[in-house]
Amino acid sequence: MFINEELQNHLETSSTIKNQSAVIAEWNMNIPTNIYRVGNYRYRPTDSFSTYYSLPNTFDNNDEGKFYTDATDSDIVIDGGFDDNDLPTTLTSTKDKLKMLYSLEDCFKPFRPRSGINKAAYLPGSYLHNPNIEMANRPRYYMPDKNDSFKYWTSYRSENGIDYGIANQQTSGKYVIDDTSPFIVYKNNIPANRVVVKMQTHVGNIDLGPFSNKSENFNDPEPIFLNSFFVP
């Protein structure tokens, strides 16, 4: 049997013993019955001629400007995947598989993981990983599964043959992720809430750049840091 020598010595030589208890709680105002809609806005700050150059100031239930309709390929239905008759909801999007693997809905559920993990996704002409002696110092990739207890949201999507939601647009020497602006609308007012959006690259402790694809060489991407914002 495993014996911790430090613990055993403490038990044998100390006159008193104290334990350190941890109370873990989450302040989450996202009661499912109070959520009216979650979604993602089209937002393209690199294109000053685009309709989506800036975000709307107010929520439009009818979305006359097509700012958020079909602007994410992930699941956004706050019903647990079933309708009032306990039947699976019909997937009407042409990218049904993404709805099974990624979910914006899950990001508003209680006790979601604080930090994300790297979910592998294939993009034509891109490569996720290559064998090297520094593999232990690079992030690991995990395959998404429809049975995952928590499904992370992916902003990647395509529209009219153009890829959005990935850092493929550059301005002032920095990469910008278009169409990545998730939102939540409540039925009734709440005191305050916080939505945390964590964005990651495959940067590790070791710089393995430059990388190559079929058309160009590029440096190891710069890390993208945690962003959070409050929703009143």
Secondary structure, DSSP 4 states (H G I P E B T S, - for coil): ----HHHHHHHHH-S----------------GGGEEEEEE----TT-TTSTTSS--SS--TT-TT-SSTT--SSB--TTTTB-TTS-BPP--SS-HHHHHH-BSGGGGSTT--SS--EE----TT-------TTGGGS--EE---TT-SS------EEETTEEESSS-EEETTEEE-TT--EEEEESS--S-EEEEE----S--SS--PPEE-SS-EEPPPPP---EEEEE-
